[in-house]
Amino acid sequence: MSFGVFLLVAFVIVTIASFIWKYRGLIYFVGIVFLIWLFFKYFFVTLIIILGLVIAYFIRRVQENERTSSEADKAKQAHQEDVNAWRKEQERKYGPNWYQANRDEQKAEANKAKNNQATKLIDYDRRWDSTDPYIILGVREVSSFSEIKNQYKFLSKKYHPDVATEANSDAIMKKINWA
């Protein structure tokens, strides 16, 4: 590039810069008007796109809720069919008053279990016959003091004569206290 061309380019740039500096308020105004025009032009386009996306989202949610509710209705109906089949089976077994018969049967089983538990002796395992306190308490010889103490408290609560319903709980409690 020759020096003359350089001077010409420099003159043009300086002239443009001075024009911009001289009329900078006008240029700012034109720039702001242009930006406002762009904003309004693309604002409405952006607004329409956002509204379209929001509407599509809610339509998808409604469709998903309908599908979920129809699946739940099918599951509820299947459960109701199972309940009805069970009720028919109970009526066939116990007659029309099946609910009371079923309750009576459950009460009888509960009373039977309660009576068996009240008269039942503890499974008398070998640890109650042992003379080793670690075996009686059910802990290892390397157990810490707190572990032994916790096991003692647990067994004391379980086999205390005032609490336990077993017949030989006082003999077991003596062994626990000795250990």
VEXVOFI-448119 format. One record per atom (N, C-alpha, C): residue in three letters; y, x, z. Coordinates in steps of 0.05 Angstrom, whole numbers, plus 32768, in hexadecimal, padded with zeros to 4 digits. Example, Ala and Ser with C-alpha at 12.3 -4.5 7.8 and 13.67 -1.06 7.14 Angstrom:
ala7F8E8108809Cala7FA680F6809Cala7FBE8108809Cser7FD38101808Eser7FEB8111808Fser80018102809D
***
This chain:
met7FE980118000met800080008000met801980138000ser802B800C7FEFser8043801D7FEDser805780158002phe806A80278006phe807F8022801Aphe8090800A8014gly809480057FFBgly80A47FEE7FF3gly80977FD47FFAval807C7FD37FF4val806D7FBA7FFBval806D7FB78019phe806B7FCD8027phe806B7FCB8045phe80857FC0804Fleu809B7FCA8043leu80B57FC0804Bleu80B87FA28045leu80AE7F9A802Eleu80AF7F7E8026leu809F7F6C803Aval80877F758041val80777F668054val80847F65806Fala808F7F7B8078ala809D7F7C8092ala80B57F6A8092phe80C47F69807Cphe80DB7F58807Aphe80D37F3B807Cval80BE7F34806Eval80B47F18806Eval80AC7F10808Bile809E7F228098ile80947F1C80B3ile80AC7F1980C6val80BF7F2B80C4val80D77F2A80D6val80E77F1080D0thr80E97F0980B7thr80F77EF080B0thr80E97ED880BBile80CF7ED780B9ile80C07EC080C3ile80C27EC080E2ala80C17ED780EFala80C37ED8810Cala80DF7ECF8115ser80F37ED78107ser810E7ECE810Fser81127EB1810Aphe81067EA680F4phe81087E8A80EFphe80FA7E7A8105ile80E27E84810Dile80D37E778123ile80E37E78813Dtrp80EF7E8F8142trp80FF7E92815Btrp81177E80815Alys81247E7E8144lys813C7E6E8141lys81367E518144tyr81207E488137tyr81197E2C8137tyr81007E268148arg80FD7E35815Darg80E57E32816Earg80E37E16817Agly80F97E0A8182gly80F97DEF818Dgly80EE7DDB8178leu80F67DDE815Fleu80EC7DCD814Aleu80CF7DD18145ile80C77DEA8146ile80AA7DF18141ile80997DE68158tyr80A37DE88171tyr80957DDD8188tyr80927DBF8185phe80A87DB2817Cphe80A77D958179phe80937D8D8163val80937D9A814Dval80807D948137val80647D998141gly80607DAF8150gly80457DB5815Agly803B7DA0816Dile804D7D97817File80457D828192ile803F7D688184val80507D618170val804A7D488161val80307D4A8153phe802A7D628147phe80107D66813Aphe7FF97D63814Eleu7FFC7D6E8165leu7FE67D6C8179leu7FE37D4F8183ile7FF97D418186ile7FF67D25818Eile7FE87D158178trp7FF07D1A815Ftrp7FE27D0D8148trp7FC47D138148leu7FBD7D2C814Dleu7FA17D33814Eleu7F937D258165phe7FA17D24817Cphe7F957D188193phe7F8F7CFA818Ephe7FA37CEC8184phe7F9E7CCF817Fphe7F897CCB8169lys7F8A7CDC8155lys7F777CD9813Flys7F5A7CDD814Atyr7F567CF28159tyr7F3B7CF88163tyr7F357CEB817Dphe7F497CE1818Bphe7F457CD381A4phe7F357CB9819Fphe7F3E7CAA818Bphe7F307C918186phe7F147C96817Bval7F107CAB816Bval7EF67CB28161val7EE47CBA8179thr7EEF7CCA818Athr7EDF7CD381A2thr7ED97CBB81B4leu7EED7CAA81B8leu7EE87C9281C8leu7ED27C8081BDile7ED27C7C81A3ile7EBD7C6C8196ile7EA27C798199ile7EA17C938196ile7E877CA1819Aile7E7D7C9F81B6ile7E8E7CA381CAile7E867CA181E6ile7E7D7C8581EDleu7E8C7C7181E3leu7E847C5581E8leu7E697C4F81DCgly7E647C5981C4gly7E4A7C5581B7gly7E347C6281C7leu7E387C7A81D1leu7E247C8781E1leu7E1E7C7881FBval7E337C6E8208val7E2F7C5F8221val7E207C45821Bile7E267C378206ile7E187C1F81FFile7DFB7C2581F9ala7DF67C3A81EAala7DDA7C4181E4ala7DCA7C4881FDtyr7DD77C568210tyr7DCA7C5D8229tyr7DC27C448238phe7DD47C31823Bphe7DCE7C19824Aphe7DB97C08823Cile7DB97C078221ile7DA57BF88213ile7D897C058218arg7D887C208218arg7D6F7C2E821Darg7D667C28823Aarg7D787C28824Darg7D717C228269arg7D667C06826Cval7D727BF3825Fval7D697BD78260val7D4D7BD58254gln7D487BE2823Egln7D2D7BE18231gln7D197BEF8244glu7D207C058250glu7D0E7C128262glu7D077C01827Basn7D1C7BF48286asn7D177BE2829Dasn7D067BCB8295glu7D097BC0827Dglu7CF87BAA8275glu7CDB7BB38272arg7CD77BCB8267arg7CBC7BD68264arg7CB07BDA8280thr7CBF7BE68292thr7CB57BEB82ADthr7CAF7BD282BCser7CC07BBE82B9ser7CBB7BA582C7ser7CA37B9682BBser7C9F7B9982A1ser7C877B8C8296ser7C6E7B9A82A0glu7C6F7BB482A2glu7C577BC382ADglu7C537BBB82CAala7C687BB882D9ala7C657BB082F5ala7C5A7B9482F7asp7C637B8282E6asp7C587B6782E6asp7C3B7B6782DFlys7C327B7882CClys7C167B7982C6lys7C067B8482DEala7C107B9882EBala7C027BA38302ala7C017B8F8319lys7C167B80831Dlys7C177B6B8332lys7C037B55832Bgln7C017B4E8312gln7BEE7B39830Agln7BD27B43830Eala7BCC7B5C8307ala7BB17B67830Aala7BAA7B688328his7BBD7B6F8339his7BB87B708356his7BB37B538360gln7BC27B408357gln7BBE7B25835Fgln7BA27B1B8357glu7B997B23833Fglu7B7F7B1B8336glu7B697B278349asp7B6D7B418351asp7B5B7B4D8363asp7B5A7B3F837Eval7B727B378388val7B737B2983A2val7B657B0E83A0asn7B6A7B00838Aasn7B5D7AE68386asn7B3E7AE98385ala7B357AFE8377ala7B187B038375ala7B0D7B098391trp7B1B7B1983A1trp7B127B1F83BCtrp7B117B0683CDarg7B257AF483CBarg7B257ADC83DAarg7B0E7ACA83D2lys7B087AC883B8lys7AF17AB783B0lys7AD77AC383BBglu7AD57ADD83BBglu7ABD7AEA83C7glu7ABB7AE483E4gln7AD17AE483F3gln7AD17ADE840Fgln7AC97AC18414glu7AD37AAF8403glu7ACC7A938406glu7AAE7A8F8401arg7AA47A9D83EDarg7A887A9B83E7arg7A777AA583FElys7A7F7ABB840Blys7A707AC78421lys7A727AB6843Atyr7A8B7AAE8442tyr7A8F7AA2845Ctyr7A957A84845Bgly7A987A798444gly7A9F7A5C8442gly7ABD7A588440pro7AC57A3F8442pro7AE27A3A843Epro7AF37A458455asn7AE87A49846Casn7AF77A548483asn7AF37A728485trp7AF47A7F846Etrp7AED7A9C846Dtrp7B017AAD847Ctyr7B1A7AA6847Etyr7B2E7AB7848Btyr7B287AB984A9gln7B227AA284B5gln7B1C7AA284D2gln7B027AB184D7ala7AEE7AAD84C5ala7AD47ABB84C8ala7AD87AD984C6asn7AE97AE284B3asn7AEE7AFE84AFasn7AFC7B0A84C8arg7B0F7AFB84D3arg7B1D7B0484EBarg7B0A7B068503asp7AF97AF28506asp7AE57AF2851Casp7AD27B0A8519glu7ACA7B108500glu7AB87B2684FCglu7AC67B408503gln7ADF7B4384FCgln7AEE7B5C8502gln7AF27B5E8520lys7AF87B48852Elys7AFB7B49854Blys7AE17B518559ala7ACA7B46854Fala7AB07B4D855Aala7AAA7B6A8557glu7AB07B75853Fglu7AAC7B92853Bglu7ABE7BA3854Dala7AD67B9A8551ala7AE97BA98562ala7ADF7BA8857Fasn7AD67B918589asn7ACC7B8F85A4asn7AB37BA085A8lys7AA27B9F8594lys7A897BAF8595lys7A907BCD8597ala7AA37BD68587ala7AAA7BF28588ala7AB77BF985A3lys7AC77BE785AElys7AD57BEB85C7lys7AC07BED85DEasn7AAD7BDB85DEasn7A987BDC85F2asn7A877BF585F1asn7A817BFD85D8asn7A717C1685D5asn7A817C2E85DFgln7A9B7C2E85DAgln7AAC7C4585E2gln7AAE7C458601ala7AB07C2E860Dala7AB47C2E862Aala7A9B7C388639thr7A847C32862Fthr7A6B7C3A863Dthr7A607C548632lys7A6B7C5E861Dlys7A607C768610lys7A667C8F8620leu7A537CA08623leu7A577CBA8630leu7A627CCE861Bile7A707CE18625ile7A797CF68613ile7A617D058608asp7A637D0D85EEasp7A4E7D1D85E3asp7A4D7D3785F4tyr7A387D388604tyr7A367D4D8618tyr7A2C7D66860Aasp7A3F7D768600asp7A367D8E85F3asp7A337DA58606arg7A2B7DBC85FCarg7A247DD2860Darg7A3C7DDF861Barg7A547DDA8611arg7A6A7DE8861Earg7A6F7DDF863Atrp7A677DC68641trp7A6B7DBD865Dtrp7A577DC98670asp7A407DD38665asp7A2C7DE08676asp7A327DFE8678ser7A457E098669ser7A4A7E258669ser7A597E2E8682thr7A567E488689thr7A657E53869Fthr7A7C7E648695asp7A7F7E67867Basp7A957E76866Fasp7AAD7E64866Cpro7AC47E6B8679pro7ADB7E5A8677pro7AE67E57865Atyr7AE37E6C864Atyr7AED7E6B862Ftyr7ADD7E56861Eile7AC37E558623ile7AB27E428615ile7AB97E26861Eile7ABD7E228638ile7AC37E078643ile7ADD7DFD8637leu7AF27E0E8636leu7B0C7E06862Bleu7B0C7E05860Cgly7AF87E128600gly7AF77E1285E3gly7B0B7E2585D6val7B107E3C85E2val7B227E4F85D7val7B147E6A85D4arg7B207E7C85C5arg7B157E9785C2arg7B1D7EA885D9glu7B0F7EBE85DDglu7B167ED085F3glu7B307EDF85EEval7B387EE185D5val7B507EEF85CEval7B687EDC85CCser7B657EC485D5ser7B7B7EB085D4ser7B917EB885E7ser7BA97EB085E0ser7BC07EB685F1ser7BC17EA28608phe7BD17EA8861Cphe7BD37E978633phe7BDD7E7B862Cser7BF07E7A8619ser7BFB7E608611ser7BE67E4F8603glu7BD57E5C85F2glu7BC07E4D85E5glu7BAC7E4185F9ile7BA57E51860Dile7B927E488622ile7B9F7E328632lys7BB97E358638lys7BC77E218648lys7BC97E068638asn7BCE7E08861Easn7BD07DF0860Dasn7BB57DE2860Bgln7BA07DF18608gln7B857DE68607gln7B7D7DD88621tyr7B847DE58637tyr7B7F7DD98652tyr7B8E7DBF8655lys7BA77DBE864Dlys7BB77DA5864Flys7BAA7D8F863Dphe7BA27D978625phe7B967D838613phe7B7C7D78861Fleu7B6B7D898629leu7B517D808634leu7B567D70864Dser7B6A7D78865Eser7B707D698676ser7B797D4D8670lys7B897D4A865Clys7B937D2F8654lys7B7C7D1F8649lys7B6A7D2C863Alys7B557D1D862Dlys7B3F7D148640tyr7B387D258654tyr7B227D1F8665tyr7B2A7D188682his7B437D138687his7B4C7D0C86A2his7B3E7CF286AApro7B337CF186C3pro7B247CD986CBpro7B357CBF86CBasp7B4F7CC186CFasp7B607CA986CFasp7B647C9E86B3val7B627CAF869Fval7B687CA88683val7B4E7CA38673ala7B3B7CB58676ala7B237CB38665ala7B117C9C866Dthr7B047C908659thr7AF27C79865Fthr7AD57C828661glu7AD07C9C865Cglu7AB47CA6865Dglu7AAB7CA8867Aala7A917CA4867Eala7A867CA48699ala7A867CBF86A6asn7A827CD48698asn7A807CEF86A4asn7A997CFF86A0ser7AB07CF2869Eser7AC97D00869Aser7AD27D1086B2asp7ACB7D0786CBasp7AD37D1686E2asp7AC47D3086E5ala7AAA7D3186DDala7A9B7D4A86DEala7AA67D5D86C9ile7AAD7D5386B2ile7AB87D64869Dile7AD37D6F86A6met7AE37D5E86B4met7AFD7D6786BDmet7AFB7D7D86D2lys7AE67D7B86E3lys7AE17D9086F7lys7ADC7DAB86E9lys7ACC7DAA86D3lys7AC57DC286C4lys7ADF7DCE86B7ile7AEF7DBC86ACile7B087DC5869File7B1B7DD286B4asn7B1D7DC686CCasn7B2E7DD186E1asn7B237DEC86EAtrp7B087DEE86ECtrp7AFC7E0786F4trp7B037E1D86E0ala7B027E1686C6ala7B067E2A86B1ala7B237E3386B2
***
